Amino acid sequence: MKRNRVNIRVIYADTDAMGIVYHTNYIKWFEIGRTELLRSVGIVYAEMEAQGYNLPLTEAYCNYLSPAKYDQIIVVETELEYLKRASMKFVYTIWDEDRQKALVEGYTIHACTNNLGKIVRIPSFILEKVNEQMQIKF
């Protein structure tokens, strides 16, 4: 299964008064990881939207293990755990720069919808790319 890694430097706006990353920013970084994983296999989210498909979040989980701090480089590691008829689950680990210490672990689940917000099957162009690039059978 393919994993993708993205490095991010923690900026001041991501932290609280103590220089510790504010908890909701990890969910934002999950999105960056997910978007870049999809892009790495040829699925550009903007193009998917232009074709009438969206992946709204239906569930999110985040386990905070150790705080990230201002000016720290973090590594967001993302993989696709499953792809069902109308949903996808991504799992994430956010590491310190050297990948020696896990800071956060979590996952998100996304439904596939059309532009009217109706749940629909994941389109074949996504299934084909996932099967070809990630060796996930569906």
Secondary structure, DSSP 8 states (H G I E B T S, - for coil): --EEEEEEE--GGGB-TTSBB-TTHHHHHHHHHHHHHHHHTT--HHHHHHTTEE--EEEEEEEE-S--BTT-EEEEEEEEEEE-SSEEEEEEEEEETTSSSEEEEEEEEEE-EETTS-B----HHHHHHHHHHH----
